[in-house]
Amino acid sequence: MSFRARLVLAAAYLVAAVVLALEIPLALSIERRADSDFQADVLGRAALLAARISDDVAAVNQGGASADATQVTPAVRDAAAAVGERIVVTNARGFLLTDSSGEEAAGSRFATAERPEFGVALEEGRVDSRRRFSDTAGEELLLVTVPVVDGGLVVGAVRVSASRGAVIDRVHSSWLRLAAIGLAVVAGAFVLAGILATTVSRPLNRLRSTAGQLGSGDLDVDPLAAGRDHSRLLGAGVAETEKLHRGLTGRARRRRSGASHR
């Protein structure tokens, strides 16, 4: 491999390593930020809806499994239709009051062991956020469950099921843009390294050729013609060596000539 090729590859490798060291943490940070923003957005909508329907949920909460949720359903369906998400509301005992998707019937037991997020919201009064893959939807969902509080008491729970598909698409788009920028930087560095390597290797190649000519006995070559700046300094060193060689050669010839006249 030529000296120029080694310089270009070394520069490209260095730039690529720097780009990767910068872009990988940035890509991960973008994903974390997108997830955090998405979760905060879903949580905000769930909390607002829980506050909006708290009076209605409290009013029907005493009715048990057969509670009339006619006051709750319209608000839930409107909220779900606005963002295209599934929203379910249960009473304090985990019975379903309304399901915006219509998949579950009102009055059925919804807070089961397979849905531990309702236990967190209803029994502990805390917000629960988790991811779950939905076989029905065929994608990963973000589930945010918020307790419905009225008069300091938990009277129900609201769960919003939001698809992460849009978030994942945005993250992947950001990654593709980062990759394109990184490739552009590496390509630009590759071209610049090629130009710089040429300016360095060309005079050095001339100097090497000159040194080879001098070594083969051609003392008429001018080492100072190798190039400029640092190459000329090297050429000057070769020129000094050439002068010394000529001087030693001349002395040897004179000695041989003097010996032949004795």
One Martini backbone bead per residue (centre of mass of N, CA, C, O) as a GRO file, in nm:
protein
  262
    1MET     BB    1   0.096   0.036   0.023
    2SER     BB    2   0.084   0.352  -0.005
    3PHE     BB    3   0.143   0.643   0.153
    4ARG     BB    4  -0.115   0.788   0.065
    5ALA     BB    5  -0.318   0.564   0.144
    6ARG     BB    6  -0.244   0.560   0.446
    7LEU     BB    7  -0.326   0.853   0.505
    8VAL     BB    8  -0.621   0.837   0.417
    9LEU     BB    9  -0.712   0.601   0.602
   10ALA     BB   10  -0.633   0.729   0.870
   11ALA     BB   11  -0.817   0.978   0.849
   12ALA     BB   12  -1.086   0.827   0.805
   13TYR     BB   13  -1.078   0.665   1.067
   14LEU     BB   14  -1.069   0.901   1.262
   15VAL     BB   15  -1.331   1.042   1.174
   16ALA     BB   16  -1.521   0.800   1.214
   17ALA     BB   17  -1.469   0.768   1.518
   18VAL     BB   18  -1.569   1.050   1.598
   19VAL     BB   19  -1.854   1.032   1.480
   20LEU     BB   20  -1.944   0.786   1.647
   21ALA     BB   21  -1.885   0.909   1.931
   22LEU     BB   22  -2.110   1.135   1.881
   23GLU     BB   23  -2.374   0.987   1.752
   24ILE     BB   24  -2.457   0.762   1.945
   25PRO     BB   25  -2.536   0.932   2.195
   26LEU     BB   26  -2.732   1.114   2.034
   27ALA     BB   27  -2.929   0.892   1.945
   28LEU     BB   28  -3.006   0.801   2.231
   29SER     BB   29  -3.106   1.079   2.324
   30ILE     BB   30  -3.335   1.103   2.119
   31GLU     BB   31  -3.495   0.858   2.216
   32ARG     BB   32  -3.536   0.947   2.509
   33ARG     BB   33  -3.674   1.218   2.444
   34ALA     BB   34  -3.912   1.107   2.281
   35ASP     BB   35  -4.027   0.927   2.506
   36SER     BB   36  -4.062   1.148   2.718
   37ASP     BB   37  -4.253   1.332   2.556
   38PHE     BB   38  -4.471   1.121   2.500
   39GLN     BB   39  -4.538   1.049   2.792
   40ALA     BB   40  -4.613   1.335   2.883
   41ASP     BB   41  -4.846   1.372   2.685
   42VAL     BB   42  -5.022   1.132   2.775
   43LEU     BB   43  -5.037   1.209   3.074
   44GLY     BB   44  -5.176   1.481   3.036
   45ARG     BB   45  -5.435   1.372   2.904
   46ALA     BB   46  -5.516   1.177   3.132
   47ALA     BB   47  -5.533   1.387   3.361
   48LEU     BB   48  -5.747   1.570   3.233
   49LEU     BB   49  -5.966   1.353   3.207
   50ALA     BB   50  -5.983   1.275   3.506
   51ALA     BB   51  -6.073   1.561   3.599
   52ARG     BB   52  -6.328   1.584   3.416
   53ILE     BB   53  -6.469   1.289   3.528
   54SER     BB   54  -6.479   1.270   3.840
   55ASP     BB   55  -6.776   1.336   3.905
   56ASP     BB   56  -6.905   1.110   3.733
   57VAL     BB   57  -6.761   0.871   3.864
   58ALA     BB   58  -6.860   0.928   4.151
   59ALA     BB   59  -7.167   0.902   4.081
   60VAL     BB   60  -7.126   0.581   3.971
   61ASN     BB   61  -6.955   0.421   4.186
   62GLN     BB   62  -7.201   0.296   4.362
   63GLY     BB   63  -7.313   0.089   4.127
   64GLY     BB   64  -7.094  -0.082   4.031
   65ALA     BB   65  -7.114  -0.293   3.764
   66SER     BB   66  -7.404  -0.127   3.683
   67ALA     BB   67  -7.314   0.138   3.614
   68ASP     BB   68  -7.386   0.453   3.489
   69ALA     BB   69  -7.190   0.590   3.195
   70THR     BB   70  -7.320   0.825   3.022
   71GLN     BB   71  -7.136   1.072   3.128
   72VAL     BB   72  -6.851   0.946   3.038
   73THR     BB   73  -6.839   0.848   2.740
   74PRO     BB   74  -6.827   1.108   2.563
   75ALA     BB   75  -6.555   1.219   2.669
   76VAL     BB   76  -6.388   0.969   2.594
   77ARG     BB   77  -6.448   0.957   2.289
   78ASP     BB   78  -6.343   1.237   2.220
   79ALA     BB   79  -6.052   1.196   2.321
   80ALA     BB   80  -5.988   0.949   2.141
   81ALA     BB   81  -6.052   1.077   1.860
   82ALA     BB   82  -5.838   1.310   1.867
   83VAL     BB   83  -5.575   1.076   1.891
   84GLY     BB   84  -5.623   0.762   1.838
   85GLU     BB   85  -5.702   0.626   2.120
   86ARG     BB   86  -5.726   0.416   2.390
   87ILE     BB   87  -5.997   0.438   2.637
   88VAL     BB   88  -6.028   0.358   2.984
   89VAL     BB   89  -6.284   0.314   3.247
   90THR     BB   90  -6.296   0.282   3.598
   91ASN     BB   91  -6.374   0.198   3.892
   92ALA     BB   92  -6.274   0.136   4.216
   93ARG     BB   93  -6.324  -0.196   4.149
   94GLY     BB   94  -6.256  -0.245   3.824
   95PHE     BB   95  -6.498  -0.163   3.659
   96LEU     BB   96  -6.630  -0.103   3.361
   97LEU     BB   97  -6.750   0.196   3.209
   98THR     BB   98  -6.548   0.251   2.951
   99ASP     BB   99  -6.480   0.192   2.588
  100SER     BB  100  -6.371   0.339   2.303
  101SER     BB  101  -6.349   0.062   2.125
  102GLY     BB  102  -6.562  -0.173   2.224
  103GLU     BB  103  -6.426  -0.447   2.330
  104GLU     BB  104  -6.559  -0.385   2.606
  105ALA     BB  105  -6.792  -0.430   2.845
  106ALA     BB  106  -6.983  -0.287   3.051
  107GLY     BB  107  -6.918  -0.426   3.385
  108SER     BB  108  -6.660  -0.554   3.356
  109ARG     BB  109  -6.375  -0.704   3.457
  110PHE     BB  110  -6.061  -0.520   3.426
  111ALA     BB  111  -5.903  -0.548   3.698
  112THR     BB  112  -5.646  -0.758   3.657
  113ALA     BB  113  -5.360  -0.944   3.668
  114GLU     BB  114  -5.298  -0.860   3.359
  115ARG     BB  115  -5.356  -0.551   3.494
  116PRO     BB  116  -5.149  -0.395   3.714
  117GLU     BB  117  -5.201  -0.086   3.669
  118PHE     BB  118  -5.470  -0.075   3.836
  119GLY     BB  119  -5.351  -0.135   4.111
  120VAL     BB  120  -5.179   0.118   4.130
  121ALA     BB  121  -5.414   0.328   4.094
  122LEU     BB  122  -5.637   0.214   4.302
  123GLU     BB  123  -5.457   0.125   4.561
  124GLU     BB  124  -5.212   0.359   4.547
  125GLY     BB  125  -5.257   0.629   4.374
  126ARG     BB  126  -5.085   0.588   4.108
  127VAL     BB  127  -4.894   0.636   3.845
  128ASP     BB  128  -4.881   0.441   3.538
  129SER     BB  129  -4.597   0.326   3.331
  130ARG     BB  130  -4.596   0.126   3.024
  131ARG     BB  131  -4.497  -0.144   2.824
  132ARG     BB  132  -4.679  -0.314   2.547
  133PHE     BB  133  -4.751  -0.584   2.358
  134SER     BB  134  -4.984  -0.606   2.088
  135ASP     BB  135  -5.149  -0.851   1.920
  136THR     BB  136  -5.380  -0.691   1.794
  137ALA     BB  137  -5.198  -0.441   1.685
  138GLY     BB  138  -4.887  -0.523   1.633
  139GLU     BB  139  -4.765  -0.341   1.880
  140GLU     BB  140  -4.627  -0.104   2.072
  141LEU     BB  141  -4.733   0.017   2.390
  142LEU     BB  142  -4.847   0.292   2.580
  143LEU     BB  143  -4.927   0.279   2.930
  144VAL     BB  144  -5.151   0.507   3.097
  145THR     BB  145  -5.232   0.530   3.450
  146VAL     BB  146  -5.495   0.713   3.615
  147PRO     BB  147  -5.628   0.841   3.884
  148VAL     BB  148  -5.950   0.903   4.011
  149VAL     BB  149  -6.022   1.203   4.188
  150ASP     BB  150  -6.246   1.259   4.481
  151GLY     BB  151  -6.207   1.408   4.770
  152GLY     BB  152  -5.929   1.225   4.804
  153LEU     BB  153  -6.053   0.988   4.636
  154VAL     BB  154  -6.054   0.687   4.476
  155VAL     BB  155  -6.294   0.629   4.193
  156GLY     BB  156  -6.075   0.557   3.964
  157ALA     BB  157  -5.966   0.488   3.615
  158VAL     BB  158  -5.727   0.584   3.358
  159ARG     BB  159  -5.655   0.442   3.031
  160VAL     BB  160  -5.390   0.487   2.797
  161SER     BB  161  -5.343   0.374   2.455
  162ALA     BB  162  -5.033   0.421   2.291
  163SER     BB  163  -4.867   0.447   2.008
  164ARG     BB  164  -4.511   0.413   1.906
  165GLY     BB  165  -4.483   0.446   1.597
  166ALA     BB  166  -4.435   0.753   1.561
  167VAL     BB  167  -4.185   0.769   1.738
  168ILE     BB  168  -4.011   0.564   1.589
  169ASP     BB  169  -4.014   0.715   1.319
  170ARG     BB  170  -3.877   0.974   1.423
  171VAL     BB  171  -3.620   0.842   1.523
  172HIS     BB  172  -3.533   0.712   1.254
  173SER     BB  173  -3.515   0.979   1.101
  174SER     BB  174  -3.294   1.099   1.281
  175TRP     BB  175  -3.087   0.876   1.227
  176LEU     BB  176  -3.065   0.919   0.921
  177ARG     BB  177  -2.962   1.208   0.939
  178LEU     BB  178  -2.710   1.144   1.101
  179ALA     BB  179  -2.588   0.946   0.896
  180ALA     BB  180  -2.568   1.149   0.663
  181ILE     BB  181  -2.381   1.344   0.806
  182GLY     BB  182  -2.155   1.143   0.869
  183LEU     BB  183  -2.095   1.065   0.573
  184ALA     BB  184  -2.027   1.349   0.477
  185VAL     BB  185  -1.788   1.393   0.666
  186VAL     BB  186  -1.619   1.149   0.575
  187ALA     BB  187  -1.607   1.222   0.276
  188GLY     BB  188  -1.474   1.498   0.314
  189ALA     BB  189  -1.226   1.387   0.464
  190PHE     BB  190  -1.131   1.203   0.236
  191VAL     BB  191  -1.078   1.422   0.027
  192LEU     BB  192  -0.890   1.600   0.198
  193ALA     BB  193  -0.682   1.377   0.255
  194GLY     BB  194  -0.607   1.333  -0.042
  195ILE     BB  195  -0.493   1.616  -0.090
  196LEU     BB  196  -0.284   1.623   0.140
  197ALA     BB  197  -0.135   1.360   0.064
  198THR     BB  198  -0.037   1.462  -0.209
  199THR     BB  199   0.133   1.709  -0.105
  200VAL     BB  200   0.323   1.512   0.059
  201SER     BB  201   0.399   1.264  -0.135
  202ARG     BB  202   0.516   1.390  -0.393
  203PRO     BB  203   0.788   1.514  -0.287
  204LEU     BB  204   0.879   1.249  -0.152
  205ASN     BB  205   0.896   1.089  -0.414
  206ARG     BB  206   1.105   1.267  -0.544
  207LEU     BB  207   1.318   1.231  -0.324
  208ARG     BB  208   1.342   0.926  -0.352
  209SER     BB  209   1.433   0.935  -0.646
  210THR     BB  210   1.683   1.106  -0.599
  211ALA     BB  211   1.821   0.915  -0.397
  212GLY     BB  212   1.837   0.680  -0.602
  213GLN     BB  213   2.018   0.825  -0.807
  214LEU     BB  214   2.250   0.879  -0.616
  215GLY     BB  215   2.294   0.578  -0.538
  216SER     BB  216   2.359   0.504  -0.856
  217GLY     BB  217   2.565   0.771  -0.939
  218ASP     BB  218   2.390   1.031  -0.992
  219LEU     BB  219   2.539   1.358  -0.942
  220ASP     BB  220   2.345   1.565  -1.123
  221VAL     BB  221   2.129   1.576  -0.931
  222ASP     BB  222   1.870   1.780  -0.774
  223PRO     BB  223   1.746   1.779  -0.450
  224LEU     BB  224   1.599   2.073  -0.441
  225ALA     BB  225   1.361   1.971  -0.652
  226ALA     BB  226   1.151   1.813  -0.468
  227GLY     BB  227   1.052   2.086  -0.313
  228ARG     BB  228   0.896   2.224  -0.035
  229ASP     BB  229   0.995   2.301   0.257
  230HIS     BB  230   1.034   2.006   0.406
  231SER     BB  231   1.144   1.881   0.141
  232ARG     BB  232   1.381   2.082   0.113
  233LEU     BB  233   1.521   2.004   0.371
  234LEU     BB  234   1.577   1.716   0.284
  235GLY     BB  235   1.723   1.797   0.025
  236ALA     BB  236   1.951   1.945   0.167
  237GLY     BB  237   2.060   1.694   0.309
  238VAL     BB  238   2.126   1.544   0.049
  239ALA     BB  239   2.316   1.758  -0.064
  240GLU     BB  240   2.528   1.735   0.159
  241THR     BB  241   2.585   1.437   0.106
  242GLU     BB  242   2.679   1.480  -0.183
  243LYS     BB  243   2.921   1.662  -0.121
  244LEU     BB  244   3.065   1.458   0.055
  245HIS     BB  245   3.086   1.243  -0.162
  246ARG     BB  246   3.249   1.411  -0.363
  247GLY     BB  247   3.487   1.471  -0.180
  248LEU     BB  248   3.566   1.176  -0.125
  249THR     BB  249   3.600   1.100  -0.421
  250GLY     BB  250   3.820   1.309  -0.491
  251ARG     BB  251   4.032   1.211  -0.290
  252ALA     BB  252   4.054   0.925  -0.392
  253ARG     BB  253   4.151   1.003  -0.674
  254ARG     BB  254   4.406   1.162  -0.588
  255ARG     BB  255   4.541   0.928  -0.447
  256ARG     BB  256   4.554   0.741  -0.691
  257SER     BB  257   4.713   0.941  -0.868
  258GLY     BB  258   4.964   0.973  -0.680
  259ALA     BB  259   5.040   0.671  -0.668
  260SER     BB  260   5.088   0.641  -0.984
  261HIS     BB  261   5.351   0.855  -0.982
  262ARG     BB  262   5.565   0.678  -0.802
   0.00000   0.00000   0.00000
